[in-house]
Amino acid sequence: MTETPPTPQLNRRRRWRTLLHIERVLEPLMVFLGFVWLALLILEFTRYWLPWMQQLSNLIWIVFIGDFLGRFAVAPAKGVYLRKSWLTLIALALPALRVLRYSASCACSASRAAFA
């Protein structure tokens, strides 16, 4: 006996259920990492900054990006998911801007040193 293929609507419903399950399972870990990241950010602005702190901060950022991309891949309606997660997308983009600012300042310093 042959099974009938699932309808697109059934697939869509399954993907939303899968997305909700992923969110339910990963949410406590993401909240914990968010607090760790916040503590690292406070330390960065108020105290000395050690290299291992930067590495930990980058690792947490990569985990956040992986989590977002995984959820985005599972989401059946990408546009709806992006509209619901626009704040997360901005929060993930901000550290990238900090990295670009740092690399731009290094490039400016290097060009000034080359022409001095």
NORKA-V93665 format. One record per residue. RES is the residue in one letter. SS is DSSP state (hx for helix, st for strand, lp for the rest). OMEGA is omega in degrees with one decimal (none if undefined). BURIAL is 1 if it has 16 or more other C-alpha atoms within 10 Angstrom, else 0. Layout:
BEGIN
res:RES ss:SS omega:OMEGA burial:BURIAL
res:RES ss:SS omega:OMEGA burial:BURIAL
END
This chain:
BEGIN
res:M ss:lp omega:-178.3 burial:0
res:T ss:lp omega:176.4 burial:0
res:E ss:lp omega:176.4 burial:0
res:T ss:lp omega:-179.7 burial:0
res:P ss:lp omega:179.5 burial:0
res:P ss:lp omega:179.4 burial:0
res:T ss:lp omega:177.9 burial:0
res:P ss:hx omega:180.0 burial:0
res:Q ss:hx omega:177.6 burial:0
res:L ss:hx omega:176.6 burial:0
res:N ss:hx omega:179.8 burial:0
res:R ss:hx omega:179.2 burial:1
res:R ss:hx omega:178.5 burial:0
res:R ss:hx omega:-179.4 burial:0
res:R ss:hx omega:176.4 burial:1
res:W ss:hx omega:177.6 burial:1
res:R ss:hx omega:178.4 burial:0
res:T ss:hx omega:178.2 burial:1
res:L ss:hx omega:179.0 burial:1
res:L ss:hx omega:177.5 burial:0
res:H ss:hx omega:178.0 burial:0
res:I ss:hx omega:179.5 burial:0
res:E ss:hx omega:-179.6 burial:0
res:R ss:hx omega:-177.8 burial:0
res:V ss:hx omega:-173.9 burial:0
res:L ss:hx omega:-173.9 burial:0
res:E ss:hx omega:179.1 burial:0
res:P ss:hx omega:178.3 burial:0
res:L ss:hx omega:-179.3 burial:0
res:M ss:hx omega:177.6 burial:1
res:V ss:hx omega:178.0 burial:0
res:F ss:hx omega:179.2 burial:0
res:L ss:hx omega:177.2 burial:1
res:G ss:hx omega:177.9 burial:0
res:F ss:hx omega:176.9 burial:0
res:V ss:hx omega:179.8 burial:0
res:W ss:hx omega:177.9 burial:1
res:L ss:hx omega:177.6 burial:0
res:A ss:hx omega:178.0 burial:0
res:L ss:hx omega:178.9 burial:1
res:L ss:hx omega:177.8 burial:0
res:I ss:hx omega:177.7 burial:0
res:L ss:hx omega:-179.6 burial:0
res:E ss:hx omega:-176.8 burial:0
res:F ss:hx omega:-174.1 burial:0
res:T ss:hx omega:-174.8 burial:0
res:R ss:lp omega:176.3 burial:0
res:Y ss:lp omega:-173.6 burial:0
res:W ss:lp omega:-178.5 burial:0
res:L ss:lp omega:-178.8 burial:0
res:P ss:hx omega:-179.3 burial:0
res:W ss:hx omega:177.6 burial:0
res:M ss:hx omega:177.8 burial:1
res:Q ss:hx omega:178.9 burial:0
res:Q ss:hx omega:178.0 burial:0
res:L ss:hx omega:178.2 burial:0
res:S ss:hx omega:178.3 burial:1
res:N ss:hx omega:179.2 burial:0
res:L ss:hx omega:178.3 burial:0
res:I ss:hx omega:178.4 burial:1
res:W ss:hx omega:178.6 burial:1
res:I ss:hx omega:177.1 burial:0
res:V ss:hx omega:177.8 burial:0
res:F ss:hx omega:179.3 burial:1
res:I ss:hx omega:177.7 burial:1
res:G ss:hx omega:177.6 burial:0
res:D ss:hx omega:-179.5 burial:1
res:F ss:hx omega:-178.6 burial:0
res:L ss:hx omega:176.9 burial:0
res:G ss:hx omega:177.8 burial:0
res:R ss:hx omega:178.5 burial:1
res:F ss:hx omega:-179.8 burial:1
res:A ss:hx omega:-178.3 burial:0
res:V ss:hx omega:-175.7 burial:1
res:A ss:lp omega:-178.8 burial:1
res:P ss:lp omega:179.6 burial:1
res:A ss:lp omega:-174.1 burial:0
res:K ss:hx omega:-179.8 burial:0
res:G ss:hx omega:177.8 burial:0
res:V ss:hx omega:179.8 burial:0
res:Y ss:hx omega:178.9 burial:0
res:L ss:hx omega:178.2 burial:0
res:R ss:hx omega:179.2 burial:0
res:K ss:hx omega:-173.9 burial:0
res:S ss:lp omega:-175.6 burial:0
res:W ss:hx omega:-179.9 burial:0
res:L ss:hx omega:176.6 burial:0
res:T ss:hx omega:179.4 burial:0
res:L ss:hx omega:178.1 burial:0
res:I ss:hx omega:-180.0 burial:0
res:A ss:hx omega:177.7 burial:0
res:L ss:hx omega:-178.8 burial:1
res:A ss:hx omega:-175.8 burial:0
res:L ss:hx omega:177.3 burial:0
res:P ss:hx omega:177.0 burial:0
res:A ss:hx omega:177.9 burial:0
res:L ss:hx omega:177.3 burial:0
res:R ss:hx omega:178.1 burial:0
res:V ss:hx omega:178.6 burial:0
res:L ss:hx omega:178.6 burial:0
res:R ss:hx omega:179.3 burial:0
res:Y ss:hx omega:-178.9 burial:0
res:S ss:hx omega:177.6 burial:0
res:A ss:hx omega:179.0 burial:0
res:S ss:hx omega:176.4 burial:0
res:C ss:hx omega:179.9 burial:0
res:A ss:hx omega:178.2 burial:0
res:C ss:hx omega:178.2 burial:0
res:S ss:hx omega:-179.3 burial:0
res:A ss:hx omega:-179.8 burial:0
res:S ss:hx omega:176.3 burial:0
res:R ss:hx omega:178.9 burial:0
res:A ss:hx omega:-179.5 burial:0
res:A ss:hx omega:-177.0 burial:0
res:F ss:hx omega:-178.6 burial:0
res:A ss:lp omega:none burial:0
END
